[in-house]
């Protein structure tokens, strides 16, 4: 586990090039976003309603194949004092599962407040509750990925 303020190390060497798939896993839905090849702009992709390991595995494998993904980032909910709770434990388990399902390296990224920021942005668009809920998780994943890109994809090698 990483200390507060220190990003967790990636699962394996993280490729310096290629598209990244960001995943914001929840217990019911998973938000997905991707970036361009040059890693400049993140875009929301879709929201998946979880259906069980087999269906979820086929979904993530399809995204990786269709979008030409080279690495994953997964949102890690960190509490305000910097500690990890049950949600973070579930996110870490999801990241390991996604790594096994795709064979791609992953990196955990602090997702604090992304869902709240996404909800605020969607409220400002004056969308209905149903339309906000349908888009919120993908927008949260986009915000997670865009923040990672703007920070210069800051990664350390495993064990550092």
Secondary structure as GFF3:
##gff-version 3
##sequence-region A 1 160
A	DSSP	beta_strand	19	25	.	.	.	ID=ss1
A	DSSP	beta_strand	29	35	.	.	.	ID=ss2
A	DSSP	beta_strand	42	49	.	.	.	ID=ss3
A	DSSP	alpha_helix	53	67	.	.	.	ID=ss4
A	DSSP	beta_strand	69	76	.	.	.	ID=ss5
A	DSSP	alpha_helix	86	102	.	.	.	ID=ss6
A	DSSP	beta_strand	106	110	.	.	.	ID=ss7
A	DSSP	alpha_helix	114	124	.	.	.	ID=ss8
A	DSSP	alpha_helix	129	150	.	.	.	ID=ss9
###
